[in-house]
């Protein structure tokens, strides 16, 4: 059992966590990043990345995260392969315990544990992820210009993604297992007014159909939720839009969460309900959920943490006089 101490402890190693580490390291805070269950975050499961600034050509998600990690280490970040199982935020330094018993103590804590898209749980869905099946229209819609695509879901996310995809596709089908949407009324009105979107009610995806070889997704097999009747529609892109799970289980009862279990932060900052604890990336952002916005809030978290420590040190110095 080893105790690791730092001025800035970062939990999560996606774009948010590594950006916080880069800024924290350059400020002399010698950050420690505990990488968690999925080192590199969601981008490690993404193939083509075309919307991260600075790259003329398409880059691969895992490569991009390797470069961010190397940059963070180069400027002085320590990366730890561990998964945190317990937290104590009642005192500073904050104390976190890894599943192997190692203890991590930080004068500040940056939470960048991210969120995971909810999936339907079909084997065919898993097999075709990145080959026609996606959970992010704003990330991947560009690759389906001029092609017929389907969105699966019935909430705000599904309606917003269907509307977004009309920028690229002339034929968008929205598939919902019920006969009415849960989405906000104004979004529904925009959707129903759009001639490029067709809604299929009372349908659920039974299987994502693989065309074999390099063709990827070619169709969806649908089951009618009322009659049980099966049907098939030809599509080249399938976007699952049934929500996200923020990775906040560890912090329930320790930090204020919003109604969707995302970490609540002060508007315009990364400050949480506990002074000295900051949240960045998808764990606090349910609106944008992009790599570049996650990186931006990671920068904000590091600057907020540096400012917090400066204020604490100033107060201690004043008290000692």
KAWOTA-V504161 format. One line per field, one symbol per residue. ss: DSSP state (h for helix, s for strand, l for the rest). psi: psi as a letter, one per 30 degrees, with the letter a starting at -180 (. if undefined). burial: b if it has 16 or more other C-alpha atoms within 10 Angstrom, else e. A space follows every 50 residues. Layout:
ss: ???
psi: ???
burial: ???
This chain:
ss: llssssssssslllhhhhhhhhhhhhlllllsssllllllhhhhhllssl llllllllsshhhhhhhhhhhhhhlllssslllssssslllllsssssll llssssssssslllssslllllhhhhhlslllssllhhhhhhhhllllss sslllhhhhhhhhhhllllllsssslllllllllhhhhhhhhhlllssss llssssssssllllllsssssssslllllsssssllsssslllsssllhh hsllslslllllslllllllslllllssslhhhlllllllhhhhhhhhhh hhhhhhhhhhhhhhhhhhhhl
psi: kkkkklfjkkjkhaeeeeeeeeeeefggfhlkjjfaeikfafffgkdkjf gkkfjelklkeeeeeeeeeeeeeeggkkkkjlkkfkkjgflkkkkkklff fkkkkkelkjjhfalkkklfgkeeeefgkfhfklgjefefeefhkglklk kklgaeeeeeeeeefffekfjkkkkkfagllflkeeeeeeeffkfgkkkj lhklkekkkkflbgfbkflkkkkkfeffkklkkklfkjjjigaljkigef gkfelklafgglkklkkgagkafjkfkkklafffjgeehleeeeeefeee eeeeeeeeeeeeeeeeeeff.
burial: eeeebbbbbbbbbbbbbbbbbbbbbeeebbbbbbbbebbbbbbbebbbbb bbeeeeeeebbbebbeebbebbbebbbbbeebbbeebebeeebbbbbbee eebbbbbbbbbbbbbbbeeeeeeebeebbbbbbbbbbebbbeebeeebbb bbbbbbbbbbbbbebbebbebbbbbbbbeebebeeebbeebeeeebbbbb bbbbbbbbbbeeeeebbbbbbbbbbeeeeeeeeebbbbbbbbbbbbbbee beeebbbeeebbbbbeeeebbbeeebbbbbbbbbbbeebbbbbbbbbbbb bbbbbbebbeeeeeeeeeeee
